């Protein structure tokens, strides 16, 4: 059994490689294959992907526009 540090490193490596996939379908298939049935690892990689997507949408928003609409 691997320790938590090895597990986290593996999850990050799979996450980084998954980002290189050309589509979300290819990304999901790559993650499934790379995790090879390890559901805990699959969940962790999925959470990393979700965090990136959430952060991306946060960074794409224009806060000034949001504030301006609040006062209009």
C-alpha beads as a LAMMPS data file, in Angstrom:
LAMMPS data file: protein, C-alpha beads

72 atoms
71 bonds

1 atom types
1 bond types

-500.0 500.0 xlo xhi
-500.0 500.0 ylo yhi
-500.0 500.0 zlo zhi

Masses

1 110.0

Atoms # bond

1 1 1 0.000 0.000 0.000
2 1 1 1.314 3.460 -0.835
3 1 1 1.524 6.269 1.656
4 1 1 -0.501 9.485 1.407
5 1 1 2.362 11.437 -0.153
6 1 1 2.797 8.897 -2.950
7 1 1 -0.966 8.836 -3.486
8 1 1 -1.128 12.645 -3.723
9 1 1 1.814 12.743 -6.131
10 1 1 0.164 10.138 -8.329
11 1 1 -3.133 12.061 -8.299
12 1 1 -1.353 15.284 -9.278
13 1 1 0.563 13.532 -12.068
14 1 1 -2.641 12.050 -13.503
15 1 1 -4.356 15.441 -13.154
16 1 1 -1.593 17.214 -15.077
17 1 1 -1.621 14.597 -17.838
18 1 1 -5.410 14.741 -18.002
19 1 1 -5.260 18.461 -18.714
20 1 1 -3.348 17.673 -21.899
21 1 1 -6.247 15.671 -23.338
22 1 1 -8.051 17.348 -26.230
23 1 1 -11.625 16.871 -25.035
24 1 1 -13.568 16.188 -21.867
25 1 1 -14.455 12.713 -23.163
26 1 1 -10.796 11.863 -23.770
27 1 1 -9.914 13.367 -20.405
28 1 1 -12.469 11.220 -18.576
29 1 1 -11.304 8.077 -20.382
30 1 1 -7.661 8.895 -19.642
31 1 1 -8.412 9.395 -15.937
32 1 1 -10.373 6.139 -15.752
33 1 1 -7.545 4.246 -17.429
34 1 1 -4.812 5.905 -15.353
35 1 1 -6.600 5.238 -12.071
36 1 1 -7.052 1.573 -13.030
37 1 1 -10.029 0.933 -10.769
38 1 1 -8.666 2.846 -7.753
39 1 1 -11.859 4.715 -6.857
40 1 1 -10.188 6.827 -4.161
41 1 1 -7.579 8.016 -6.659
42 1 1 -10.274 8.614 -9.310
43 1 1 -12.260 10.712 -6.861
44 1 1 -9.216 12.781 -5.905
45 1 1 -8.316 13.476 -9.540
46 1 1 -11.947 14.370 -10.241
47 1 1 -11.908 16.829 -7.359
48 1 1 -8.751 18.462 -8.746
49 1 1 -10.401 18.824 -12.166
50 1 1 -13.548 20.281 -10.579
51 1 1 -11.483 22.744 -8.536
52 1 1 -9.689 23.926 -11.652
53 1 1 -12.964 24.395 -13.504
54 1 1 -14.454 26.310 -10.587
55 1 1 -11.374 28.516 -10.294
56 1 1 -11.396 29.091 -14.044
57 1 1 -14.957 30.340 -14.035
58 1 1 -14.135 32.564 -11.061
59 1 1 -11.161 34.041 -12.895
60 1 1 -13.194 34.624 -16.071
61 1 1 -15.791 36.756 -14.289
62 1 1 -15.430 40.510 -14.268
63 1 1 -16.125 41.642 -10.688
64 1 1 -16.455 45.300 -11.637
65 1 1 -19.278 44.439 -14.033
66 1 1 -21.003 42.424 -11.319
67 1 1 -20.793 45.317 -8.874
68 1 1 -21.994 47.797 -11.483
69 1 1 -25.085 45.674 -12.202
70 1 1 -25.860 45.529 -8.490
71 1 1 -26.205 49.308 -8.318
72 1 1 -28.098 49.796 -11.594

Bonds

1 1 1 2
2 1 2 3
3 1 3 4
4 1 4 5
5 1 5 6
6 1 6 7
7 1 7 8
8 1 8 9
9 1 9 10
10 1 10 11
11 1 11 12
12 1 12 13
13 1 13 14
14 1 14 15
15 1 15 16
16 1 16 17
17 1 17 18
18 1 18 19
19 1 19 20
20 1 20 21
21 1 21 22
22 1 22 23
23 1 23 24
24 1 24 25
25 1 25 26
26 1 26 27
27 1 27 28
28 1 28 29
29 1 29 30
30 1 30 31
31 1 31 32
32 1 32 33
33 1 33 34
34 1 34 35
35 1 35 36
36 1 36 37
37 1 37 38
38 1 38 39
39 1 39 40
40 1 40 41
41 1 41 42
42 1 42 43
43 1 43 44
44 1 44 45
45 1 45 46
46 1 46 47
47 1 47 48
48 1 48 49
49 1 49 50
50 1 50 51
51 1 51 52
52 1 52 53
53 1 53 54
54 1 54 55
55 1 55 56
56 1 56 57
57 1 57 58
58 1 58 59
59 1 59 60
60 1 60 61
61 1 61 62
62 1 62 63
63 1 63 64
64 1 64 65
65 1 65 66
66 1 66 67
67 1 67 68
68 1 68 69
69 1 69 70
70 1 70 71
71 1 71 72
